[in-house]
Amino acid sequence: MKQPIISANIRVRHPQHFIVGEGSIVDDFCYFSTQLKVGRYSHIANGCSIAGGGARQCIIGDYCSLSAGVKIWCTSNDFVNDMVVVTPEGLDLGAKPVSGDVILENFTGVGSNSVIMPDNRIPEGTVIGALSFVPTAFDLKPWSVYAGTPLRLIKRRNKENVLRQARQLDAFLNIERPDGK
């Protein structure tokens, strides 16, 4: 088993809910304030932030990548209906933040400086291009390439080739995938 590589220069607000799988890497200057589970052989590049509080979670599957500067929000202020402010403890303004888990399934990637808002599932094999914005609860299709602001479908991804490469990597690493793909 190849141990994960986790930089000493990261901040983890909820270390009891910080799980990084075999062979994965978490680079310098990342910040995590939500529950985070990272699968096997995935990479979180420098300067990424995954935030939203301890009640929310972000799950990143196997063979995934977050490029430098990616921001994932599991909770955000409602910029339309509420003040955008930190309220003192004991004061309830009745604000209703936008909130939901973010899940990146296996073989996904997110390009540099992209932003993913709460309540999103990035389906298997889907990639998000650099400098893109994924709004809350956006309907993404598996094995596709999306990019832009506003986000749009660019093209389909070559599923067969990616899975062939994954099988080669698995054979090289002498690991067996539980899903058989």
C-alpha positions as CSV (number, residue, x, y, z in Angstrom):
1,M,0.0,0.0,0.0
2,K,1.3,3.4,-1.0
3,Q,0.8,5.9,1.8
4,P,-0.8,9.3,0.8
5,I,1.4,12.4,0.7
6,I,-0.1,15.2,2.7
7,S,1.8,18.5,3.0
8,A,2.5,19.9,6.5
9,N,1.5,23.3,5.1
10,I,-2.3,22.8,5.0
11,R,-5.1,23.7,7.4
12,V,-7.7,21.1,8.4
13,R,-10.6,22.4,10.5
14,H,-12.1,19.0,11.3
15,P,-9.2,16.5,11.3
16,Q,-11.4,13.7,12.6
17,H,-13.3,13.9,9.3
18,F,-10.2,14.2,7.0
19,I,-9.5,11.0,5.2
20,V,-7.0,10.6,2.3
21,G,-6.7,7.4,0.4
22,E,-3.8,5.3,-0.8
23,G,-1.4,7.0,-3.1
24,S,-3.2,10.4,-3.1
25,I,-1.5,13.7,-2.7
26,V,-2.6,17.0,-1.0
27,D,-0.2,19.8,-1.8
28,D,0.8,23.0,0.1
29,F,-1.5,25.8,1.2
30,C,-4.8,24.0,1.0
31,Y,-7.7,24.8,3.4
32,F,-10.4,22.4,4.5
33,S,-13.3,23.4,6.7
34,T,-15.8,20.6,5.9
35,Q,-15.7,16.8,6.1
36,L,-13.4,15.5,3.4
37,K,-12.8,12.0,2.0
38,V,-10.4,11.6,-0.8
39,G,-10.2,8.3,-2.7
40,R,-7.1,6.5,-4.1
41,Y,-4.5,8.0,-6.4
42,S,-6.2,11.4,-6.4
43,H,-4.5,14.8,-6.3
44,I,-5.4,18.1,-4.7
45,A,-3.0,20.7,-6.0
46,N,-1.7,23.8,-4.1
47,G,-4.0,26.5,-2.9
48,C,-7.3,24.6,-3.1
49,S,-10.1,25.3,-0.6
50,I,-13.0,23.1,0.3
51,A,-15.2,24.8,2.8
52,G,-18.7,24.7,4.2
53,G,-18.6,23.7,7.9
54,G,-18.4,20.4,9.7
55,A,-22.0,19.4,9.0
56,R,-21.3,19.2,5.2
57,Q,-19.0,16.8,3.3
58,C,-17.0,16.7,0.1
59,I,-16.2,13.3,-1.3
60,I,-13.5,13.0,-4.0
61,G,-13.3,9.6,-5.7
62,D,-10.5,7.5,-7.1
63,Y,-8.2,8.9,-9.9
64,C,-9.4,12.5,-9.5
65,S,-7.6,15.8,-9.7
66,L,-8.2,19.3,-8.4
67,S,-5.9,21.7,-10.1
68,A,-4.3,24.7,-8.3
69,G,-6.7,27.2,-6.8
70,V,-9.9,25.3,-7.0
71,K,-12.6,26.4,-4.6
72,I,-15.4,24.0,-3.5
73,W,-18.2,25.4,-1.4
74,C,-20.5,23.1,0.5
75,T,-22.2,26.1,2.2
76,S,-22.6,29.6,0.9
77,N,-24.5,32.7,1.8
78,D,-27.8,33.3,-0.1
79,F,-26.6,36.5,-1.9
80,V,-30.2,37.3,-3.0
81,N,-32.2,37.0,0.2
82,D,-29.8,37.5,3.1
83,M,-27.1,39.7,4.4
84,V,-23.6,38.5,3.6
85,V,-22.1,38.9,7.1
86,V,-20.8,36.9,10.0
87,T,-23.4,37.3,12.8
88,P,-22.5,37.4,16.5
89,E,-23.1,34.2,18.4
90,G,-26.7,34.2,19.8
91,L,-28.2,36.4,17.1
92,D,-30.5,34.6,14.6
93,L,-31.3,36.7,11.6
94,G,-33.3,33.9,10.0
95,A,-30.7,33.6,7.1
96,K,-31.0,30.4,5.0
97,P,-27.6,29.6,3.5
98,V,-27.3,27.6,0.3
99,S,-25.9,24.3,1.5
100,G,-25.3,20.7,0.2
101,D,-22.6,18.1,-0.1
102,V,-20.3,18.1,-3.1
103,I,-19.3,14.7,-4.6
104,L,-16.7,14.2,-7.3
105,E,-17.1,10.6,-8.6
106,N,-14.2,8.5,-10.0
107,F,-12.1,9.8,-12.9
108,T,-13.1,13.4,-12.5
109,G,-11.0,16.6,-12.7
110,V,-11.4,20.3,-12.0
111,G,-9.2,22.8,-13.8
112,S,-7.3,25.7,-12.1
113,N,-9.2,28.4,-10.3
114,S,-12.6,26.9,-10.9
115,V,-15.4,27.3,-8.4
116,I,-18.0,24.6,-7.5
117,M,-21.0,25.7,-5.5
118,P,-22.9,23.6,-2.9
119,D,-25.1,20.6,-3.7
120,N,-23.3,19.3,-6.7
121,R,-22.4,15.8,-8.0
122,I,-19.7,15.7,-10.6
123,P,-20.5,12.4,-12.3
124,E,-18.0,9.7,-13.2
125,G,-15.5,10.8,-15.8
126,T,-16.6,14.4,-16.0
127,V,-14.1,17.2,-16.1
128,I,-14.5,20.9,-15.5
129,G,-12.2,23.3,-17.5
130,A,-10.1,26.0,-15.9
131,L,-11.7,29.2,-14.6
132,S,-15.2,27.7,-14.7
133,F,-18.1,28.3,-12.4
134,V,-20.4,25.3,-11.5
135,P,-23.6,26.8,-10.0
136,T,-25.6,25.1,-7.2
137,A,-27.2,21.8,-8.2
138,F,-26.1,21.9,-11.8
139,D,-27.1,18.9,-13.9
140,L,-23.9,17.4,-15.3
141,K,-23.7,14.4,-17.6
142,P,-21.1,11.6,-17.0
143,W,-18.0,11.4,-19.2
144,S,-18.3,14.9,-20.4
145,V,-16.1,18.1,-20.6
146,Y,-17.6,21.3,-19.3
147,A,-16.1,24.8,-19.2
148,G,-16.9,28.4,-18.9
149,T,-18.9,31.0,-17.0
150,P,-21.7,30.3,-17.7
151,L,-20.9,26.6,-17.7
152,R,-21.5,24.7,-20.9
153,L,-20.9,21.3,-22.4
154,I,-17.8,21.3,-24.6
155,K,-17.7,17.6,-25.7
156,R,-17.9,14.0,-24.6
157,R,-14.9,12.4,-23.0
158,N,-13.3,9.2,-24.3
159,K,-14.5,6.8,-21.6
160,E,-13.0,3.6,-23.1
161,N,-9.5,5.2,-23.3
162,V,-9.6,6.6,-19.8
163,L,-10.7,3.2,-18.4
164,R,-8.0,1.4,-20.4
165,Q,-5.5,3.8,-18.9
166,A,-6.9,3.1,-15.4
167,R,-6.6,-0.6,-15.9
168,Q,-2.9,-0.2,-17.0
169,L,-2.3,1.9,-13.9
170,D,-4.0,-0.6,-11.6
171,A,-1.9,-3.4,-13.1
172,F,1.3,-1.4,-12.6
173,L,0.3,-0.7,-9.0
174,N,-0.9,-4.3,-8.5
175,I,-4.3,-3.2,-7.2
176,E,-7.7,-4.6,-7.9
177,R,-10.6,-2.2,-8.4
178,P,-13.7,-3.1,-6.3
179,D,-16.0,-2.0,-9.1
180,G,-14.3,-4.1,-11.7
181,K,-13.9,-1.2,-14.1
